[in-house]
Amino acid sequence: MAAAAVARFYEGQRVLVTLAGNNEADRVIGSLELKAPAGKTDEIWITDLSWNSAETGAHLSELAARGARVYWIDHHRTAVSRADSPEFKVPFAGKLLSEQYSAARLAFNFLRKMGKASLSAGALEAFESFAPFVMIADDHDRWVHRIPESSDWALAVQTLGGIASYREIVKMREPVMSRRLRYALDAGKEGFQKSLDLARATTIDRMLANGIKIRSACCFGYSSEVASYLYEGEHRTVVALFDMRSQGVSLRRSADSEVNLAELAEAFGGGGHAAASGFAIPDLRRLPAERLAELLGDRLQTARG
């Protein structure tokens, strides 16, 4: 939704969108090249994303030195807490790091402020009409859920996929789901139930000496929604889901838990927020295959021929 806000602000201009996870950030940002024709200026908007490598920051600085205007907007605690790190010493044209709102809402507010100085009254009004979409995204992203339909939108977007959802949303003029998004919502409800069933069948609880419970399980997508069921009614519990679709680990916590999941995920090369974060460990992908080999091996040891 943050990318859609940027596209709506620059409606009528060429906007190239790439969606990437934190584990891809350095590679994706490091591959950026200037594309504007002579006499024009490139703008690079990095939203809801941070990077880890000093080389990535140096690449952005080089692009800025060659005339690009670089903007960075993020709401993850791992980004906010590391804002002064060497890899972020980039001559940004604009920067907003805050945990107050989702990245979509931060980007929208930032662009609206820019628009008051640069857009015509009609263009600014057209951009501001995108606010209901942003508020739906913000409501679900921060798990506020004061907008009843925000969960359905999140489920539909997750099912349809990032780029396809982005393309649907940028052409919509009011927050009423298109036919394609409604079909995705129906499929998402079915997919979520299957993912929840998988999680319930694979749940393992481990009680630590310090009173923290780790509840781990496998899922297939819809990790936030699945986690909300697994920590419901639990106390001092950290839920760790291995998403077999994304091949990443999603961390969530019960309402009374004070574990900083952003710091926990950062220790494994990931990031996020205190109450919700994630990371990826390639070795985890091998575990189901290794366990299957053990089971079959034990059986075949006693088989003939």
Number of C-alpha atoms within 10 A of each C-alpha: 26 23 24 24 26 21 20 23 22 15 15 8 9 9 15 9 13 11 15 15 14 20 19 14 19 19 14 16 19 17 10 13 13 14 12 12 8 6 5 10 14 17 18 22 19 20 23 25 21 27 21 19 16 15 14 22 21 17 18 26 20 14 21 20 12 12 14 22 19 20 18 20 24 25 25 25 23 20 25 16 11 13 14 10 11 14 18 22 14 20 17 16 14 12 17 16 20 17 16 11 19 25 27 28 23 24 30 26 17 16 20 20 12 13 18 13 9 12 15 11 11 9 16 19 14 15 22 18 13 21 19 12 23 23 19 24 23 22 21 20 18 14 12 10 14 10 13 11 13 21 19 20 22 19 22 23 23 17 23 20 12 14 14 14 19 20 11 17 23 18 12 13 11 12 15 12 17 12 10 13 23 17 14 23 23 14 15 23 16 11 17 20 15 16 23 23 15 16 24 17 12 12 16 13 13 12 11 9 7 6 10 16 20 17 22 23 23 24 29 22 24 22 25 15 16 24 25 14 13 24 18 12 10 16 15 16 26 28 23 23 26 25 21 15 13 13 17 21 24 25 28 27 29 21 15 10 16 14 17 17 23 23 18 18 23 15 11 12 15 23 26 26 21 20 19 21 25 25 23 20 13 8 7 14 15 9 10 10 11 11 11 11 12 12 11 11 12 11 10 11 8 8 8 5 4
